[in-house]
């Protein structure tokens, strides 16, 4: 039998975090209403509900137009940033990617460490100059070797460059983060 406390422990300190690094970012006017629980600093796609309000859902395919959900957290009573997420029916800030300008940190990343399953060359560490795309299956940015990226990278509507390495990984938000810059949107 499930309990409320059990569910709370499963979710505690388990959400993605990040930070916007660009001085000014372009955002979708009035944000979007989340159609599901969505972690901050992950990729979303936009739509509309029956009332004509803009909605945000987790990205479902790499070729779909991609945006970043980056809602500011309002913290109370020593809440940790890793405890925040965008809930169903909440309005969230949506960042429009701009090539060579939008930079952000995210804890939602994974390495293409299995070149066989994902295509491309397997990597074991983060290095400046690697590339990334958002993997809808894992809801994480997959980091790949720039010379031989994961198969889905080619078809991704949004492509990113790693602009930090493992020596620069920041744990101040409760999780390791990697810095990405948009190279194609």
N, C-alpha and C positions, 0 to 999 in steps of 0.2 A: 504494500500500500504506500502511495506517495504522500509526502507531507510538504507543507509550505516551506518549512525550514530546510528540508532536504533539497528542494528546488532552488532555494536561495543560495545554499552552499555550492550547488552545481554551477550557478551563474556568477557568483561572486568573483571578482577579479578576472573575468573571462571574456571581456569585450575588447574590441580593437580600439586603439587610440592613435592620435596623430597631432600634427600641427601644420598650419599653413605658413609657408616661408616667403611667399611673394608679398611685396608691400601692399598692393591693392589687388584684389581678385574680382573677377566678374562673376556675379551670382545671378541665378534665375529670380526674376522679380516675384516677390511674395513667397518664395520657396516652393515646397511641394509637400503634400500630405502622404505620409508613409502608408503603404498598403500592407506592410508586414513589419515585424521587428527587424531593424537594420542597424548594424554596427557603424559607428562613425569611421570616417576615412576609409570607406570601401566604395566600390563603383556601383552606380545605379543607372537605370534607364527611366525615362519619363513617359507619362501617359496622362490621360484625363479620366475623371470619374463621371458618373451620370449627371452631376450638377455642373460639370464643366470646369471643376477645379483641377489644377495640375497635381498629379500623383507621382510618387517615386517608388520603384520596386528594385530589388536586387537585380543586377545585370543577369540576363538569361542566355545571351549568346555573345561571343567576342566581337561579332560584326555589327552589333547594335550600337547606336550613338551612345557614348559613355560620358557620365558626369560623376563628380565626387560629392558624396554626402559629408558635410563637415559642420554640423550644428554645434554652436557653443554650449558648453556645459555650465549649469548653475549648480555650484557645489554647496552642500550644507553639512554640518556636523562631521567634518573630516572625511567626507566621501572621497574615494579614490577615482581618478579619471577612468580606470579600467572597469568601473562599475556602471558606466553610462552607455546607453544605446538609444536609438530613435525608435519609439514604440509605435504600434499600429495607430493610425488616425492622428498622430502628432505631426505638426508642421515642422519641416527641417530646412536648413540652409543648403542649397545645392550650388556647387561651384562649377562654372563653365570652364573647361580646359582651354588654355591658350598656349599655342606652340612657342617654345623657347622662353616662356614667361612663368607659367604656373609651376611652382615647386611646393612640395609638401612632404612631411614625414608621415609614415604609417607603420603600424605594427602588423598590419594584414599583409604579410609577405611570406613567400616560400621560395626555396631554391629549386631550380630544375635539376634535381640531383639524380633523376632517373631518365637519362637520355633515351632509353629504349621505349618507355611508356609515353613520354611527352614529345619525343623527337628532339633533335638538336644534340648538342654536346652537354653531358652532365657537368655540373659545377658543384664545388664543395664549400666555397666561401664567397662572400660579397666583395666585389672590387668596383672601383670607379669605372664608368664606361660600359658596364654591362647594361642589358636592356630588360624591359619588363612589359608585361601585359596583364590584364585582370583575368583570372581564371574563374568563370562563373560556377564551376563544379565545387571548388573549394572556398570560394569567396575570398580569395587572396590574390595579391599581385605576384605573378610568377616571374622570378628573376632568372635570366638566361645569359649565356655567352653571346656577345654581340655578333661574332663571326658565324655562329651556328645556333640560332635561337630555337626555342620550342616551336613545334609545328603551328600551333594556334597564333603565335605572334604575327605571322605573315598576314592573317586575316583580321587581326584586331583593328577596331576602329580607332582606338586610342593606344598609343605606344609611348613608352617612357624610357628614360636613361637614368641609371643609378649615378647619383652625384655624391655618394658617401660610401665609405668602405667599412669593414667590420671594426676598425679602430675608432670610427666615428659613431658607431651605434650608440644611441642615447637611451638610457633606462630611466630617465627622470619622470616618465609618465607611467611607470610600473611595468613596462614591457620594452623589449628591444624594438627600435624603429629604424627604418631605412629611409633615406631621402631620395625622392624621385623628381625628375623634371619631365614635363611633357615635350615629346619630340614630334608627335603627330596626333591630331585630335579630329 
